[in-house]
Amino acid sequence: MIITIINLTSENIPNEEVQRVIRAINRQIAEDFEPCSSFGAKLRLEGNSSSKPSAQSPVDMRGDAILYLWDKTNMKDALGYHFNNKGIPHGFVFTELSKKLGEDWSVTLAHEALELIGDPQVNLLVQGPHPHPNGSGKIVFHRYEMCDAVQDEAYEIGHVKVSNCVLPLYFTETDEAGGRNEQTPLTSPIELWPPAKLHHILKNSIHSVCFWLTLIIAFCPPSPARAEPFEPNVLPLESYEPNTIGYTFDNDDVPFMDFKVSVKYRLFPHIIRDNVSHDSNLYLAFTGRFGQYIAYRQSSPVIGKRFNPKLIWRQNNLAPFDYIDFSYVHESNGQSINSLQQYLRARENAMLRDGNADFANDYLSRGWDYLEVNAKHMWPNENNLTSGYLSAKYFLANGLFQGVSEEYNSWESNPEGKSRKAVNGLSGILKRQFKTGAIKKLALILETGYVRPFKYSTARVEAGTKLEELPITFWWQTGYGSDLAQYYKKTASWGVEMEIGSF
């Protein structure tokens, strides 16, 4: 197989440099890749008859496939990609974008060349375990991609960086004794390579532990409270945020069933009482939010939208507040897309499956650790109870549980893209609950970022009533953060929800 390389970088990369890289990649193919995969090819630099690539009729192709080096982009800022065009294996490497994102263009070229060799017609699939934690035990089809699993890794051949790749034993359903991948310690089938794997395991372990602890505690009968004069009949499990089931309508999405579970659990109450203060408490809280897209998407998928474990130190009776919480928090959406290659593939799959490529945005990985201070003050009277809340968050660039924060990526190419601290961080809630009348609750929530406050703000209004004994809340919101995956995007939303254990 001969792969034609066409240099269309407006002389930003001289042909002499391209030829040096091609020699290194040809060595990689011959010495590292072909002996283990039985797939071979040679890259060959050819002249060009036009300053622009021609996908419909690649007249400069003098081989079996063609890869263009180009200093422009035309596919959502991809570093590179390959595809099949009327039977001709065809691809691009965007050199300027590679430079901006800190990846050598030689690594991208090696990546695309190896994957083009392995699947020139872009039509091969291989069976393997479901990539999502909720799909444990299921077997699905994966694309036969040689470099995506280790796409952040590279090594050198003759002082030229080339992409790492996986070998055939990677594409097996079970572990193979003695199996290996050429340049990495990856030995298990279809998995991520550390540190990506370690980071993935840590994040999902946090989510899984908190979620299952919540369910176990919720469905186990509460242990009898100790007969303490200062806390009679205390149950070990309490609501934290309102637990809700409802329907949400966003102006940039199809409607979905929206449900949230939120609990807190008091840790070491007697130790803290005896050694610290009767006015102090330590809590472990967890909030999870999920959306189910019934009827609007194939198979009505349930998509994780928020996983929010929190360790809280509460100090009660700190005038003028009823309490102040000091918290260390992890928040993420539990999703996995963190590279352009994954994103482009997800968009393609979403288009084929549901007819809307933007549905792939729900699977963009977001995550932060942050420090938080919350304060509450209540003004009770005979007919109603008014509560006020103030909150301040500080998002960490590198946290204990999250590691490096995952937020907007430049390759998403969204003009609204911005950091989380630009839209979230400072908030206030004013809520009034009524003992009589049709309206049982009114609430106003305001939030803005702490970088240039009030430049990007969010407002939410809630009104609650009761149908018989069923608490129902109607709400409307404009601003940011309706969905963590696209927290930076301004949307208008409304919905109706049932609050469990409210009013």
C-alpha positions as CSV (number, residue, x, y, z in Angstrom):
1,M,0.0,0.0,0.0
2,I,1.4,3.4,-1.0
3,I,0.0,6.5,0.9
4,T,0.5,9.7,-1.0
5,I,1.4,12.7,1.2
6,I,0.6,16.2,-0.2
7,N,2.1,19.2,1.5
8,L,-0.3,22.2,1.4
9,T,1.1,24.2,4.3
10,S,1.9,27.3,2.2
11,E,5.6,26.6,2.7
12,N,5.2,26.9,6.5
13,I,6.7,23.3,6.6
14,P,9.3,22.8,4.0
15,N,9.3,19.6,2.0
16,E,12.7,18.7,3.5
17,E,11.1,18.6,6.9
18,V,8.1,16.6,5.7
19,Q,10.5,14.1,4.1
20,R,12.4,13.7,7.4
21,V,9.1,12.9,9.2
22,I,8.0,10.5,6.5
23,R,11.2,8.5,6.9
24,A,10.6,8.1,10.6
25,I,7.0,7.0,10.2
26,N,8.0,4.6,7.4
27,R,10.4,3.1,10.0
28,Q,7.7,2.9,12.6
29,I,5.4,1.1,10.1
30,A,8.1,-1.4,9.0
31,E,9.7,-2.0,12.4
32,D,7.0,-1.5,15.0
33,F,3.6,-1.9,13.4
34,E,3.7,-4.3,10.5
35,P,5.6,-7.2,12.3
36,C,2.8,-7.3,14.9
37,S,-0.3,-6.4,12.9
38,S,0.6,-7.8,9.4
39,F,-0.6,-4.4,7.9
40,G,2.1,-2.6,6.0
41,A,2.4,0.5,3.8
42,K,4.8,3.2,2.8
43,L,4.3,7.0,2.9
44,R,5.5,8.9,-0.2
45,L,5.7,12.7,-0.6
46,E,4.3,13.9,-4.0
47,G,4.0,17.2,-5.6
48,N,0.7,19.1,-5.7
49,S,-1.1,20.7,-8.7
50,S,-3.4,22.9,-6.5
51,S,-3.2,25.0,-3.4
52,K,-6.3,23.3,-2.0
53,P,-7.1,19.6,-1.4
54,S,-9.7,18.0,-3.7
55,A,-11.8,15.4,-1.8
56,Q,-13.9,14.6,-4.8
57,S,-11.1,14.0,-7.3
58,P,-7.7,13.7,-5.7
59,V,-5.7,14.2,-8.9
60,D,-2.4,14.2,-7.0
61,M,-2.8,10.7,-5.6
62,R,-0.2,8.4,-7.1
63,G,-0.8,5.5,-4.8
64,D,-3.6,3.7,-2.9
65,A,-4.5,6.5,-0.4
66,I,-3.9,10.2,0.2
67,L,-3.1,12.3,3.3
68,Y,-3.0,16.1,3.1
69,L,-0.9,18.3,5.3
70,W,-2.9,21.5,5.5
71,D,-2.6,24.7,7.6
72,K,-6.4,25.3,7.6
73,T,-9.2,23.5,9.3
74,N,-12.6,22.5,8.1
75,M,-14.0,19.9,10.6
76,K,-14.6,21.4,14.0
77,D,-10.9,22.1,14.6
78,A,-9.8,18.4,14.2
79,L,-6.1,17.9,14.6
80,G,-6.6,15.3,11.9
81,Y,-9.0,12.7,10.6
82,H,-9.3,10.1,7.9
83,F,-12.3,8.8,6.0
84,N,-13.4,7.0,2.9
85,N,-14.4,9.1,-0.1
86,K,-15.9,7.2,-3.0
87,G,-13.7,4.2,-2.2
88,I,-10.5,6.3,-1.9
89,P,-8.9,6.3,1.6
90,H,-8.4,10.0,2.3
91,G,-7.4,12.2,5.3
92,F,-6.1,15.4,6.6
93,V,-3.5,16.7,9.2
94,F,-4.1,20.3,10.3
95,T,-0.7,21.5,11.1
96,E,-1.4,24.9,12.5
97,L,-4.1,23.6,14.9
98,S,-1.6,20.9,16.1
99,K,0.8,23.6,16.8
100,K,-1.7,25.7,18.8
101,L,-2.8,22.7,20.9
102,G,0.8,21.7,21.6
103,E,1.0,18.5,19.6
104,D,3.7,17.9,17.0
105,W,2.2,17.5,13.6
106,S,4.4,14.5,13.1
107,V,2.4,12.7,15.9
108,T,-0.9,13.5,14.2
109,L,0.4,12.3,10.8
110,A,1.6,9.0,12.3
111,H,-1.7,8.6,14.0
112,E,-3.8,9.1,10.8
113,A,-1.4,7.0,8.7
114,L,-1.5,4.0,11.1
115,E,-5.3,4.1,11.4
116,L,-5.7,4.5,7.6
117,I,-3.5,1.4,7.1
118,G,-5.5,-0.6,9.7
119,D,-8.9,0.4,8.3
120,P,-8.5,2.1,4.9
121,Q,-12.3,1.9,4.1
122,V,-13.3,3.1,7.6
123,N,-15.8,0.2,7.8
124,L,-14.2,-2.3,10.3
125,L,-15.7,-3.0,13.7
126,V,-14.5,-5.2,16.6
127,Q,-16.5,-6.6,19.5
128,G,-15.5,-5.5,23.0
129,P,-17.0,-4.6,26.4
130,H,-19.3,-1.6,26.7
131,P,-17.2,1.5,27.5
132,H,-19.8,3.0,29.9
133,P,-19.8,1.8,33.6
134,N,-23.6,1.3,33.3
135,G,-23.0,-1.1,30.4
136,S,-20.9,-3.6,32.4
137,G,-21.2,-7.1,31.0
138,K,-22.5,-6.0,27.6
139,I,-20.6,-6.5,24.4
140,V,-20.7,-3.8,21.8
141,F,-18.9,-2.9,18.5
142,H,-16.0,-0.5,18.6
143,R,-14.3,1.1,15.6
144,Y,-11.0,-0.6,14.6
145,E,-8.9,2.4,15.6
146,M,-5.2,1.8,16.2
147,C,-4.2,5.0,18.1
148,D,-7.3,6.5,19.8
149,A,-6.8,4.5,23.0
150,V,-3.3,5.9,23.5
151,Q,-3.7,9.1,21.5
152,D,-2.0,11.3,24.2
153,E,1.2,9.2,24.0
154,A,4.1,9.4,21.6
155,Y,7.7,8.2,21.3
156,E,10.7,9.1,19.1
157,I,12.3,7.5,16.1
158,G,15.4,9.3,14.9
159,H,14.4,12.5,17.0
160,V,11.0,12.6,15.3
161,K,7.9,12.2,17.5
162,V,5.4,9.6,16.3
163,S,2.1,8.4,17.7
164,N,1.8,5.5,20.0
165,C,-0.5,2.6,18.8
166,V,-2.2,-0.5,20.1
167,L,-1.6,-4.0,18.7
168,P,-4.0,-6.8,17.7
169,L,-4.2,-8.4,21.2
170,Y,-5.8,-5.1,22.4
171,F,-8.9,-5.9,20.3
172,T,-9.9,-9.1,22.2
173,E,-12.8,-9.5,24.6
174,T,-10.7,-11.1,27.4
175,D,-7.2,-10.7,28.8
176,E,-4.5,-12.6,26.9
177,A,-1.7,-14.2,28.9
178,G,1.6,-12.7,27.8
179,G,-0.2,-10.2,25.5
180,R,1.4,-6.8,25.0
181,N,1.3,-3.6,23.1
182,E,4.5,-2.5,21.4
183,Q,5.4,0.8,23.0
184,T,3.2,0.8,26.2
185,P,2.4,-1.4,29.2
186,L,-1.2,-1.8,28.0
187,T,-1.9,-5.5,28.2
188,S,-5.7,-5.8,28.8
189,P,-8.2,-5.7,25.9
190,I,-9.9,-2.4,24.9
191,E,-9.0,-0.1,27.8
192,L,-7.4,3.2,28.5
193,W,-3.7,3.6,29.2
194,P,-2.4,5.2,32.4
195,P,-2.5,8.0,33.4
196,A,-5.8,8.4,31.5
197,K,-7.0,5.1,32.9
198,L,-6.0,6.0,36.5
199,H,-7.8,9.3,36.3
200,H,-10.9,7.6,34.7
201,I,-11.0,4.9,37.5
202,L,-10.6,7.5,40.3
203,K,-13.4,9.7,39.0
204,N,-15.8,6.9,38.4
205,S,-14.9,5.3,41.7
206,I,-16.0,8.5,43.5
207,H,-19.2,8.5,41.6
208,S,-19.9,4.8,42.1
209,V,-19.1,4.7,45.8
210,C,-21.3,7.8,46.6
211,F,-24.1,6.6,44.4
212,W,-24.3,3.1,45.9
213,L,-23.8,4.3,49.5
214,T,-26.7,6.6,48.9
215,L,-28.9,3.7,47.7
216,I,-27.8,1.4,50.5
217,I,-28.5,3.9,53.2
218,A,-31.8,5.0,51.6
219,F,-33.2,1.4,51.4
220,C,-31.8,0.1,54.7
221,P,-34.0,0.8,57.8
222,P,-32.6,3.6,59.9
223,S,-30.9,2.5,63.1
224,P,-32.5,3.6,66.3
225,A,-31.4,6.9,67.6
226,R,-29.4,7.0,70.8
227,A,-31.3,8.6,73.6
228,E,-29.4,11.8,73.7
229,P,-31.1,14.9,75.2
230,F,-29.7,17.2,72.5
231,E,-30.8,15.2,69.5
232,P,-33.9,13.2,70.0
233,N,-35.1,10.8,67.3
234,V,-32.4,11.8,64.8
235,L,-32.3,9.6,61.7
236,P,-29.0,8.8,60.1
237,L,-30.1,9.9,56.6
238,E,-31.5,13.4,55.7
239,S,-32.4,15.2,52.5
240,Y,-29.8,17.7,51.3
241,E,-31.0,19.4,48.2
242,P,-34.6,18.8,47.2
243,N,-35.2,15.3,45.8
244,T,-37.2,15.7,42.6
245,I,-38.8,13.9,39.6
246,G,-40.0,16.0,36.7
247,Y,-39.8,17.1,33.1
248,T,-37.4,19.7,31.8
249,F,-37.7,21.8,28.6
250,D,-34.5,23.5,27.4
251,N,-34.5,25.8,24.3
252,D,-31.5,24.0,23.0
253,D,-32.5,20.4,23.7
254,V,-35.5,18.0,23.4
255,P,-37.6,17.5,26.5
256,F,-36.4,14.9,29.0
257,M,-37.4,13.4,32.3
258,D,-35.3,15.0,35.0
259,F,-34.7,13.4,38.3
260,K,-32.4,14.2,41.2
261,V,-31.5,12.4,44.4
262,S,-29.7,14.2,47.2
263,V,-28.9,13.1,50.7
264,K,-26.6,13.9,53.5
265,Y,-25.3,11.7,56.3
266,R,-23.9,12.9,59.6
267,L,-20.4,11.6,60.4
268,F,-19.1,10.9,63.9
269,P,-21.8,13.0,65.7
270,H,-20.9,11.9,69.3
271,I,-17.1,12.3,68.8
272,I,-17.7,15.8,67.5
273,R,-20.1,16.7,70.2
274,D,-17.8,15.4,73.0
275,N,-14.6,16.8,71.6
276,V,-15.4,19.9,69.5
277,S,-18.8,21.5,70.0
278,H,-22.5,20.8,70.3
279,D,-22.9,23.4,67.5
280,S,-20.7,21.5,65.0
281,N,-21.5,18.8,62.6
282,L,-19.6,16.9,59.9
283,Y,-21.7,15.6,56.9
284,L,-21.1,13.6,53.8
285,A,-23.5,14.6,51.1
286,F,-24.2,13.4,47.6
287,T,-26.4,14.8,44.8
288,G,-27.0,13.0,41.5
289,R,-29.0,14.3,38.6
290,F,-30.0,12.2,35.6
291,G,-32.0,12.7,32.4
292,Q,-34.0,10.2,30.5
293,Y,-34.8,11.0,26.9
294,I,-38.1,9.1,26.4
295,A,-39.4,8.9,22.8
296,Y,-37.0,11.6,21.5
297,R,-33.9,9.4,21.3
298,Q,-33.3,5.8,20.3
299,S,-33.7,3.4,23.3
300,S,-34.7,6.3,25.6
301,P,-31.2,6.6,27.1
302,V,-30.6,7.7,30.7
303,I,-27.7,10.2,30.7
304,G,-25.8,11.3,33.8
305,K,-25.8,15.0,34.2
306,R,-24.4,15.7,37.7
307,F,-22.4,13.8,40.3
308,N,-21.8,15.9,43.3
309,P,-20.2,14.4,46.5
310,K,-19.5,16.9,49.2
311,L,-17.7,16.9,52.6
312,I,-19.3,19.5,54.8
313,W,-18.3,21.0,58.1
314,R,-21.3,22.8,59.5
315,Q,-21.1,25.4,62.3
316,N,-24.5,26.3,63.8
317,N,-25.6,29.5,65.5
318,L,-23.0,31.8,64.1
319,A,-24.8,35.1,64.3
320,P,-26.5,36.5,62.2
321,F,-26.7,33.1,60.4
322,D,-28.4,29.9,61.6
323,Y,-25.4,28.0,60.2
324,I,-22.4,28.3,57.9
325,D,-21.1,25.3,55.9
326,F,-17.5,24.9,54.9
327,S,-17.2,22.3,52.1
328,Y,-14.8,20.5,49.9
329,V,-16.7,19.4,46.8
330,H,-16.2,17.4,43.6
331,E,-18.7,17.9,40.8
332,S,-18.8,16.3,37.3
333,N,-21.2,14.9,34.9
334,G,-19.7,11.4,34.7
335,Q,-19.1,11.5,31.0
336,S,-16.1,10.4,29.0
337,I,-15.5,12.5,25.8
338,N,-12.3,14.4,26.4
339,S,-10.7,14.6,23.0
340,L,-11.6,15.8,19.6
341,Q,-11.4,12.4,18.0
342,Q,-13.9,11.0,20.4
343,Y,-16.1,14.0,20.0
344,L,-16.2,13.8,16.2
345,R,-16.9,10.1,16.3
346,A,-19.7,10.7,18.9
347,R,-21.3,13.3,16.6
348,E,-21.2,10.9,13.7
349,N,-22.8,8.2,15.8
350,A,-25.5,10.6,17.1
351,M,-26.3,11.7,13.6
352,L,-26.6,8.1,12.4
353,R,-28.6,6.9,15.5
354,D,-30.9,9.9,16.3
355,G,-30.5,12.3,13.3
356,N,-29.0,15.1,15.5
357,A,-25.2,15.4,15.9
358,D,-25.5,17.8,18.7
359,F,-26.8,15.1,21.0
360,A,-23.1,14.1,21.3
361,N,-22.6,17.2,23.5
362,D,-24.3,15.4,26.4
363,Y,-21.3,13.1,26.6
364,L,-18.6,15.8,26.9
365,S,-16.6,15.2,30.1
366,R,-16.7,17.9,32.7
367,G,-15.3,17.9,36.2
368,W,-14.1,20.2,38.9
369,D,-13.1,20.2,42.6
370,Y,-14.0,23.4,44.5
371,L,-14.1,25.0,47.9
372,E,-17.5,26.3,49.0
373,V,-18.9,28.4,51.8
374,N,-22.7,28.4,52.4
375,A,-24.7,30.4,54.9
376,K,-28.4,30.3,55.9
377,H,-30.6,32.6,57.8
378,M,-34.3,32.2,58.6
379,W,-37.1,34.7,59.4
380,P,-40.1,32.7,60.8
381,N,-43.5,34.1,61.6
382,E,-47.0,32.7,62.2
383,N,-48.0,32.4,58.5
384,N,-44.8,31.8,56.6
385,L,-41.1,30.9,56.8
386,T,-38.6,33.0,54.9
387,S,-35.1,31.7,54.3
388,G,-32.1,33.3,52.8
389,Y,-29.0,31.5,51.5
390,L,-25.6,32.9,50.4
391,S,-23.0,30.8,48.6
392,A,-19.4,31.3,47.4
393,K,-17.4,28.7,45.4
394,Y,-13.8,28.7,44.3
395,F,-13.0,26.3,41.5
396,L,-9.6,24.6,41.7
397,A,-7.4,24.2,38.7
398,N,-6.1,20.9,40.1
399,G,-8.1,19.2,42.8
400,L,-7.7,16.2,45.1
401,F,-10.4,14.0,43.4
402,Q,-10.7,15.6,39.9
403,G,-7.1,16.3,39.2
404,V,-6.9,18.9,36.4
405,S,-10.3,20.4,35.9
406,E,-12.2,19.4,32.7
407,E,-14.1,22.3,31.2
408,Y,-14.5,24.0,27.8
409,N,-12.0,22.8,25.3
410,S,-10.9,25.0,22.4
411,W,-11.6,22.2,19.9
412,E,-15.3,22.4,20.7
413,S,-15.2,25.6,18.6
414,N,-18.2,27.2,20.4
415,P,-18.2,31.0,20.4
416,E,-19.9,30.9,23.8
417,G,-17.1,28.8,25.4
418,K,-15.8,30.1,28.7
419,S,-14.5,28.9,32.0
420,R,-16.8,27.7,34.8
421,K,-15.7,30.5,37.2
422,A,-17.0,33.0,34.6
423,V,-20.6,31.8,35.1
424,N,-20.8,30.2,38.5
425,G,-19.4,30.9,42.0
426,L,-21.5,33.6,43.7
427,S,-25.2,32.9,44.4
428,G,-28.1,33.8,46.6
429,I,-31.5,32.2,47.3
430,L,-34.5,33.9,48.8
431,K,-37.3,31.4,49.6
432,R,-40.7,31.8,51.3
433,Q,-42.9,28.9,52.4
434,F,-46.5,29.6,53.2
435,K,-48.7,27.7,55.7
436,T,-52.0,28.7,54.0
437,G,-53.2,29.5,50.5
438,A,-52.8,27.8,47.1
439,I,-49.1,28.9,46.7
440,K,-47.0,26.9,49.2
441,K,-43.5,28.1,48.0
442,L,-41.9,30.9,46.2
443,A,-38.2,31.1,45.5
444,L,-35.8,33.4,43.6
445,I,-32.3,32.2,42.8
446,L,-29.6,34.4,41.4
447,E,-26.0,33.3,40.4
448,T,-23.0,34.8,38.6
449,G,-19.4,34.1,38.2
450,Y,-16.6,35.6,40.3
451,V,-14.6,36.5,37.3
452,R,-16.2,39.8,36.1
453,P,-19.3,39.3,38.3
454,F,-22.7,40.0,36.6
455,K,-21.3,39.7,33.1
456,Y,-22.8,36.2,32.8
457,S,-25.7,35.7,35.3
458,T,-28.4,33.2,35.9
459,A,-31.9,33.8,37.3
460,R,-34.4,31.1,38.3
461,V,-37.9,31.5,39.7
462,E,-39.9,28.7,41.4
463,A,-43.5,28.4,42.6
464,G,-44.8,25.5,44.5
465,T,-48.2,24.2,45.3
466,K,-49.9,21.0,46.4
467,L,-52.3,18.8,44.4
468,E,-53.9,16.9,47.3
469,E,-50.8,16.0,49.2
470,L,-48.5,15.9,46.2
471,P,-45.9,18.8,46.2
472,I,-45.5,20.3,42.7
473,T,-43.1,23.0,41.6
474,F,-43.2,25.0,38.4
475,W,-39.9,26.8,37.5
476,W,-38.4,29.0,34.9
477,Q,-34.7,29.8,34.4
478,T,-32.6,31.9,32.1
479,G,-28.8,31.9,32.1
480,Y,-26.1,29.3,32.4
481,G,-25.4,25.9,33.9
482,S,-28.7,24.2,32.9
483,D,-26.5,21.3,31.9
484,L,-22.9,20.8,33.1
485,A,-21.8,19.5,29.7
486,Q,-22.5,22.9,28.2
487,Y,-22.4,25.0,31.3
488,Y,-21.1,28.0,29.4
489,K,-24.1,28.2,27.0
490,K,-26.9,30.7,27.7
491,T,-30.2,28.9,27.6
492,A,-33.8,29.5,28.6
493,S,-35.4,26.6,30.5
494,W,-38.7,25.7,32.2
495,G,-40.1,22.6,33.8
496,V,-42.4,21.0,36.3
497,E,-41.3,18.7,39.1
498,M,-42.5,16.8,42.1
499,E,-40.5,17.4,45.2
500,I,-40.2,14.5,47.6
501,G,-40.2,15.4,51.3
502,S,-40.8,19.1,50.6
503,F,-43.1,21.9,51.8
